[in-house]
Amino acid sequence: MGLAALAPVAISAHDTTRPADHAVDTISTPVVNVANAAPATVFTSIIEGALRKASGTPAPPSGNQATLWGNKSSATTTAEGSGRVLVGAIGTFCADWPRIRVTVDGKVAGTSKIVDAQRYGAYPVGTAVGSGRHVVKIQYINDFRNSTCDRNVHLGFVQMENRSGTSTESTTGPTASPTSTPTATSTATPTITPIPDPATPSEVADEPVTPGPAVTPTPVASGSSPTSTGATAGPGNSGVPSGTVLKRHDGDLTVTTAGTVIDGLDIHGFLRIRANDVTVRRTMIRGGATGNSVKALISADGTHRNLRIEDSTLKADTASPYMNGIIGRNFTAVRVDISNVVDNAMVVGDNVTIKDSWFHGTTRFTPWPFQPDNQTHNDNVQIEGGNNILIQGNRFEGASNTAIMITQNVSRSQGIRVVNNLLTEGDCTVNISEKGKGPIQSTFAGNRFAKSGIAKCAIVAKTTSFPSVDGNVWDGTSTPIVIRTRPT
């Protein structure tokens, strides 16, 4: 269904708390349709935010949303037409709804409060502008979080109120209800369910890494130090075992029955986990076309529990900047081989174990406007948030950004243990970024570090998030690593 036919315009009211530089400030309830609105546009630049799968309705044409999570966050696009700017957005309520500031062609047009968590409303901001091509920048301006919630805004699209050369008046009408699509056990058409808010980015606009001075870490106050064995995982002992006969399955596979065991399949599609206690073993997963929507060969980002993946190979048949390996929470991956994706694994919640696995061969793309340097930031593992995370006995290599990126884009990151791995490449091999949400608690023990893009940058972190360390050395020399400091 086209967005133009559903694009609701909002009733506005003045907000007494608006900043003085805002031309028009609105609290909006989308209730009316604009039949002649210009086509919706996608965001070409996102700062301090992320491109994610759309989680609201109706889905934007791109299938994605730009999630902004801080007062320095912004997204920019170009829109053709005239009239007011209409912003399609949803928000995460936390003590209040999120507010955005809209700038058109370099001038502040106004602000609006986003007051729905599920349905993208076309919120009108500012006064009408003339026909033409306009640069529209949207800033998030009232970030807030506490121990129970985190306020964010999710931008689905921007469009001008009128197409070029037209002028229409809005008429009141009901909002349309989204169409419900039943979940099929297997389908040939890729349709990945959006990740619940907070969602998972395919690419997070990481702040540039400029390591400060090296700091010799204080060892963990424990007994004997672990032996730095690193990982023995590799092509001979991870992935589908040699000689396994696989049965071909064409199309996506969605698991909705608890206790399902998938054994010996060659899946030419995507695998989605929507049930508890699922086991995937000796299986090849190849994916399919992504279009312009973030996807993962295995999506396990819902409310399931106890997913186990073992002795399996995840390798995308077709590389794409929107393609990842595993995205999820509550899973264990053992002896898994993942390649030909942007991020091998993306952790978005609690209770994750990755053991004895080989993550390699990430694919790098440019141009990619969602990062400041115009290229994808590839990680073997990106932790977006979560507790009780164990990474043990793995071999991580071939990622341009990091072997392990630890952030708090989705939630606080605590209880992370990284033990006896071989970690190599990346600018800094491990990058720990608080994202303004407080210290990250992690432990690194018995790991071997190989080459890094920035000389001798094994781990970079703010001093408040320095990990506990024990027995981590540079591969080949057994020289203890040092931690590099970052200002933020």
Secondary structure, DSSP 8 states (H G I E B T S, - for coil): --HHHH-EEEE----TT--TT-S-EEE-EEEEE-TT----B--SEEESEEEEE--SBS--TTSEEEEE-STT-EEEEEEEEEEEEEEEEEE--SSS--EEEEEETTEEEEEEE---SSB-EEEEEEEEEEEEEEEEEEEE---EE-SS-EE-EEEEEEEEEE-TT-----EE------------SEESS-------SS--EEEE---------EE---B-SSSS---------STTTSSS-TT---EEEESEEEE-STT-EEESEEEES-EEE-SSS-EEES-EE-----TTS-EEEEEE-SS---EEEES-EEE-SS--TTEEEEEESSEEEES-EEESSS-SEEE-SS-EEEES-EE------S--TTSTTSS---EEEEE-SBSSEEEES-EE---SSEEEEE--SSS-B--EEEES-EE--SSSSEEE--TTS----EEEES-EE---SSTT-SEEE-GGG--EEES-EETTT--B--EEE---
